[in-house]
Amino acid sequence: MSVNMNLTRAQFDEVMVPNYAPSAVIPVRGEGSRVWDQEGKEYIDFAGGIAVNCLGHCHPALVGALKAQSEKLWHLSNVMTNEPALELATKLVDATFADRVYFANSGAEANEAALKLVRRYAMDKFGAEKDQIIAFDKAFHGRTFFTVSVGGQAAYSDGFGPKPQSITHVPFNDIAALEAVISDKTCAVMMEPLQGEGGIIDADPEFLKAVRALCDKHNALLVFDEVQTGVGRLGELYAYMRGDVVPDVLTTAKALGGGFPIAAMLTTKEIADHLKIGTHGSTYGGNPLACAIGNAVLDVVNTPEVLNGVKVREQLLRDGLTKINEKYDVFSEVRGQGLLIGAVMNEKFQGRAKEFLVAGINEGVMSLVAGANVVRFTPSLVIPEADIAEGLARFERAVAKVVEA
């Protein structure tokens, strides 16, 4: 394939808004769990576009779906519906607790819709004073002003003027803290069943049950942000399926399109009825191209073969990271579930997670961070076992370089 070597990382600084600081590497091609840059160097992809590329790069089923739909219909807007959207919504309803689906383009947009819905539902049923939204410290729900304000990381929300009101944050997994602030004025509790950006922190099962019970007691809705945990990431189609707690509203994005922008908000008919005609909308939500790919993603992922395979791959990744740690003593623990794994820096390497990411790039393996103290791994759900082994070997070389520096 041809590569335009005139396009360089330096040009980013000349033409792009400086809110990102991308790597010097410019990938130009991907296949499965391997990526090649402009220079032809190969990388094992343990990042997956931040838990997006659930079937790796250029999966044949997704390429086929995109090509087929691209020759039929690209866009209509929601003045009309379309067949791929109806098909995908039906699959999501059939596979989950939900009765109704709203399509958007990103996790932030799905969460924005969920937040507007819970406020509207509470206003319609109980009155304007029932407006409190409770969320959790270290949460991440997107970058729109509403979602970033609900997310529990002030560094992302400060500096943009007055924030949306009636939002309360409490520590994650702290039942007493939640009990102290929830009341009949609470319209919803929003949470990730496993915090991603916040450091790969899983919700305690008893905490989840307590949140559900408190929501029921106070007529508040429970919103699960499954943007990162959904579509097979933890070895179930959605993380809530691991236990007995069922949310009232669920948001999903990232892996739903396998790399193509699409998101959805799922809820029950009774709740959905409060988003009447004209109360919310999206130009591209339910786009035929996106929904055609989403259908292909669900057809592949929502199978015992793939979901059970996630758990097998999780163990391989955990075992490999544990062996690396036994040799170099850099992690205090390896946590997370499925293929959302975090290697937590120990006391000697506090604040240095990004050094391991950068060293990994140099050794030919792509990973992520989740804060300053966690290296995050979110590879393809179908990554070949040989690629896990090779990626771990490269990551071990990266760890050695950091330790020996």
TAJOWO-V736690 format. One record per residue. N is the residue number from 1. RES is the residue in one small letter. OMEGA is omega in radians with two decimals (NA if undefined). NEAR is the number of other ideal C-beta (glycine too) atoms within 8 Angstrom. D_LAST is the distance of its C-alpha to the last C-alpha in whole Angstrom. Layout:
BEGIN
n/res/omega/near/d_last
N/RES/OMEGA/NEAR/D_LAST
N/RES/OMEGA/NEAR/D_LAST
END
This chain:
BEGIN
n/res/omega/near/d_last
1/m/-3.13/4/37
2/s/3.13/3/37
3/v/3.13/6/34
4/n/-3.09/5/35
5/m/3.06/6/32
6/n/3.11/4/34
7/l/-3.02/6/32
8/t/3.08/7/29
9/r/-3.13/9/26
10/a/-3.14/6/27
11/q/3.07/8/31
12/f/-3.10/9/30
13/d/-3.12/7/29
14/e/-3.00/6/33
15/v/-3.08/4/35
16/m/2.97/7/33
17/v/-2.97/3/33
18/p/3.12/6/30
19/n/3.04/3/30
20/y/3.03/6/27
21/a/-3.04/3/24
22/p/3.07/5/23
23/s/3.06/5/21
24/a/-3.12/4/21
25/v/3.04/8/22
26/i/3.10/9/26
27/p/-3.14/9/27
28/v/-3.11/8/31
29/r/3.07/8/32
30/g/3.06/12/31
31/e/-3.09/7/33
32/g/-3.14/12/33
33/s/3.10/12/29
34/r/-3.09/12/28
35/v/3.10/11/27
36/w/-3.14/11/27
37/d/-3.10/11/26
38/q/-3.10/7/28
39/e/-3.11/4/26
40/g/3.11/6/27
41/k/-3.10/8/24
42/e/3.11/8/24
43/y/2.91/14/23
44/i/-3.04/13/23
45/d/3.02/15/24
46/f/-3.10/14/24
47/a/3.09/12/24
48/g/3.14/13/28
49/g/-3.03/7/29
50/i/3.07/9/28
51/a/-3.11/12/30
52/v/-3.03/11/33
53/n/-3.00/13/33
54/c/3.10/15/34
55/l/3.13/13/36
56/g/-3.09/14/33
57/h/3.01/13/33
58/c/3.09/9/37
59/h/-3.05/12/39
60/p/-3.12/6/42
61/a/-3.12/10/44
62/l/3.07/15/42
63/v/3.13/9/43
64/g/3.13/9/46
65/a/3.13/12/47
66/l/-3.14/12/46
67/k/-3.11/8/48
68/a/-3.11/9/51
69/q/-3.12/14/51
70/s/3.13/8/50
71/e/-3.12/5/54
72/k/-3.00/6/56
73/l/-3.11/7/55
74/w/-3.00/7/52
75/h/3.09/8/53
76/l/-2.86/9/56
77/s/-3.06/6/55
78/n/2.91/10/56
79/v/3.04/4/60
80/m/3.01/6/60
81/t/3.13/7/58
82/n/-3.03/11/57
83/e/3.13/6/57
84/p/3.13/13/53
85/a/3.12/13/53
86/l/-3.14/9/55
87/e/-3.12/10/54
88/l/3.11/15/50
89/a/3.13/11/52
90/t/3.12/8/54
91/k/-3.13/11/51
92/l/3.09/14/49
93/v/-3.12/12/52
94/d/-3.03/6/53
95/a/-3.01/8/50
96/t/3.08/10/49
97/f/-2.88/8/51
98/a/3.01/11/52
99/d/-3.02/7/55
100/r/-3.09/11/54
101/v/2.99/11/51
102/y/-3.10/13/50
103/f/3.05/15/48
104/a/-3.02/15/46
105/n/-3.07/11/43
106/s/3.10/10/40
107/g/3.12/15/39
108/a/-3.14/11/39
109/e/3.09/15/43
110/a/3.11/17/44
111/n/3.06/18/42
112/e/3.11/13/44
113/a/3.14/14/47
114/a/-3.12/15/47
115/l/3.07/15/47
116/k/-3.14/12/50
117/l/-3.07/16/52
118/v/3.07/15/51
119/r/-3.14/12/52
120/r/3.12/11/55
121/y/-3.12/12/56
122/a/3.14/15/56
123/m/-3.13/11/58
124/d/-3.00/7/61
125/k/-2.97/7/61
126/f/3.13/10/61
127/g/-3.01/6/61
128/a/-3.09/5/59
129/e/3.14/6/58
130/k/-2.99/13/56
131/d/-3.07/12/53
132/q/3.01/11/50
133/i/3.10/16/46
134/i/3.07/16/44
135/a/-2.94/14/40
136/f/3.07/13/37
137/d/3.14/9/34
138/k/3.10/13/31
139/a/3.04/18/33
140/f/-3.09/13/33
141/h/3.11/15/36
142/g/-3.02/14/36
143/r/2.95/6/36
144/t/-3.02/10/40
145/f/3.11/9/41
146/f/-3.06/10/43
147/t/-3.14/14/40
148/v/3.06/12/37
149/s/3.08/10/39
150/v/3.03/15/40
151/g/-2.99/13/36
152/g/3.14/11/35
153/q/-3.05/11/32
154/a/-3.13/5/33
155/a/3.14/5/30
156/y/-3.01/9/32
157/s/-3.14/11/36
158/d/3.00/6/36
159/g/-3.14/2/37
160/f/3.14/6/40
161/g/-3.08/3/43
162/p/-3.11/2/45
163/k/2.98/9/44
164/p/-3.01/8/46
165/q/3.09/5/47
166/s/3.05/7/48
167/i/-3.10/12/45
168/t/3.11/9/43
169/h/3.07/9/40
170/v/3.12/12/39
171/p/3.11/7/36
172/f/3.11/13/36
173/n/-3.13/8/37
174/d/-3.08/9/39
175/i/-3.11/10/43
176/a/3.14/6/44
177/a/3.10/9/43
178/l/3.13/14/44
179/e/-3.08/9/48
180/a/-3.05/7/48
181/v/-3.11/10/48
182/i/-3.13/12/49
183/s/3.11/7/53
184/d/3.04/7/56
185/k/3.13/8/55
186/t/3.10/15/51
187/c/-3.11/14/52
188/a/2.92/16/48
189/v/-3.13/16/45
190/m/-3.09/15/42
191/m/2.92/14/39
192/e/3.10/16/37
193/p/2.97/12/37
194/l/-3.09/15/34
195/q/-3.12/15/32
196/g/-3.13/13/29
197/e/-3.07/9/28
198/g/3.07/16/28
199/g/-3.13/12/25
200/i/-3.09/16/27
201/i/-3.09/11/30
202/d/3.05/10/33
203/a/3.06/13/36
204/d/-3.11/7/38
205/p/3.12/7/41
206/e/3.08/7/43
207/f/3.12/11/42
208/l/3.14/12/43
209/k/-3.14/10/46
210/a/3.10/11/47
211/v/3.14/14/46
212/r/-3.12/11/48
213/a/3.14/8/51
214/l/3.07/13/50
215/c/3.13/15/51
216/d/-3.12/7/54
217/k/-3.02/6/55
218/h/3.14/10/55
219/n/3.08/8/56
220/a/3.12/13/52
221/l/3.08/13/51
222/l/-3.13/14/47
223/v/3.03/16/45
224/f/2.99/14/42
225/d/3.13/14/39
226/e/3.13/14/39
227/v/-3.13/15/37
228/q/-3.06/15/34
229/t/-3.02/13/35
230/g/3.10/16/38
231/v/2.97/13/39
232/g/-2.99/16/38
233/r/-3.11/17/34
234/l/3.12/13/35
235/g/2.94/11/37
236/e/-3.13/9/40
237/l/3.01/11/42
238/y/-3.02/13/41
239/a/-3.12/14/39
240/y/-3.11/13/43
241/m/3.09/7/44
242/r/-3.04/8/42
243/g/-3.04/7/44
244/d/-3.08/4/48
245/v/-3.14/10/47
246/v/3.13/6/48
247/p/3.02/10/47
248/d/3.14/9/50
249/v/3.11/16/48
250/l/3.07/16/45
251/t/-3.09/18/43
252/t/3.14/17/41
253/a/3.10/16/39
254/k/-3.03/14/36
255/a/-3.10/16/36
256/l/3.10/14/40
257/g/3.11/14/40
258/g/-3.10/14/37
259/g/3.08/8/36
260/f/-3.04/11/39
261/p/3.03/8/40
262/i/3.09/15/42
263/a/3.11/17/43
264/a/2.97/16/45
265/m/-3.11/16/47
266/l/3.10/14/49
267/t/3.14/14/51
268/t/3.13/10/55
269/k/-3.07/7/58
270/e/3.12/5/59
271/i/-3.09/13/56
272/a/-3.10/12/56
273/d/-3.12/7/59
274/h/2.97/11/58
275/l/-3.10/11/57
276/k/-3.11/6/60
277/i/3.08/3/61
278/g/-3.09/4/59
279/t/3.13/8/57
280/h/-3.14/8/54
281/g/-3.13/6/53
282/s/3.12/11/50
283/t/-3.04/6/51
284/y/-3.11/9/49
285/g/-3.10/13/49
286/g/3.11/12/50
287/n/-3.08/13/50
288/p/3.12/16/51
289/l/-3.12/13/48
290/a/-3.09/15/46
291/c/3.07/16/48
292/a/3.11/13/48
293/i/3.09/16/45
294/g/3.07/14/45
295/n/-3.14/13/47
296/a/3.11/13/46
297/v/-3.11/16/42
298/l/3.14/14/45
299/d/3.14/9/47
300/v/-3.00/12/43
301/v/-3.02/15/41
302/n/3.12/11/44
303/t/3.11/8/45
304/p/-3.10/5/44
305/e/-3.09/6/42
306/v/-3.08/13/40
307/l/3.07/14/40
308/n/3.11/9/40
309/g/3.09/10/37
310/v/-3.09/15/35
311/k/3.07/10/35
312/v/-3.13/8/34
313/r/3.06/14/31
314/e/-3.09/13/30
315/q/3.11/8/30
316/l/-3.13/11/28
317/l/3.11/14/25
318/r/-3.10/10/25
319/d/-3.14/8/25
320/g/3.13/11/22
321/l/3.10/14/20
322/t/3.13/9/21
323/k/3.09/8/21
324/i/-3.10/13/17
325/n/3.09/12/17
326/e/-3.11/6/19
327/k/-2.98/7/16
328/y/3.07/9/13
329/d/3.14/8/15
330/v/-3.07/14/13
331/f/3.01/11/17
332/s/3.08/6/20
333/e/2.97/5/22
334/v/-3.02/12/23
335/r/-3.07/9/26
336/g/3.11/10/29
337/q/3.12/10/31
338/g/3.11/12/32
339/l/2.93/15/30
340/l/-2.94/17/28
341/i/3.09/16/25
342/g/3.02/14/23
343/a/-2.98/13/20
344/v/3.13/13/20
345/m/3.04/14/16
346/n/-3.03/10/17
347/e/-3.09/5/17
348/k/-3.04/6/13
349/f/3.14/10/12
350/q/3.07/9/15
351/g/-3.00/7/16
352/r/-3.10/10/13
353/a/-3.08/15/15
354/k/3.09/8/14
355/e/3.12/8/11
356/f/3.07/16/12
357/l/-3.11/12/15
358/v/3.11/8/13
359/a/3.10/12/11
360/g/3.09/15/14
361/i/-3.14/12/16
362/n/-3.14/8/14
363/e/3.07/11/15
364/g/3.04/10/18
365/v/-3.10/13/19
366/m/3.05/10/20
367/s/-3.13/13/20
368/l/2.92/11/21
369/v/3.01/11/20
370/a/-2.98/13/23
371/g/-3.04/10/22
372/a/-2.99/8/19
373/n/-3.09/9/18
374/v/2.95/13/19
375/v/-3.02/13/18
376/r/3.13/14/22
377/f/3.13/15/23
378/t/-3.09/14/27
379/p/3.03/16/27
380/s/3.09/13/31
381/l/-3.11/15/33
382/v/3.12/10/34
383/i/3.12/13/31
384/p/-3.13/8/32
385/e/3.10/8/30
386/a/3.11/6/29
387/d/3.04/13/27
388/i/-3.14/14/26
389/a/-3.13/10/24
390/e/3.11/9/23
391/g/3.10/13/21
392/l/3.10/12/20
393/a/3.11/8/19
394/r/3.13/13/17
395/f/3.09/15/15
396/e/3.09/11/14
397/r/3.11/9/12
398/a/3.13/14/11
399/v/3.13/13/10
400/a/3.14/9/8
401/k/3.14/11/6
402/v/-3.10/13/5
403/v/-3.06/8/6
404/e/-3.08/5/4
405/a/NA/4/0
END
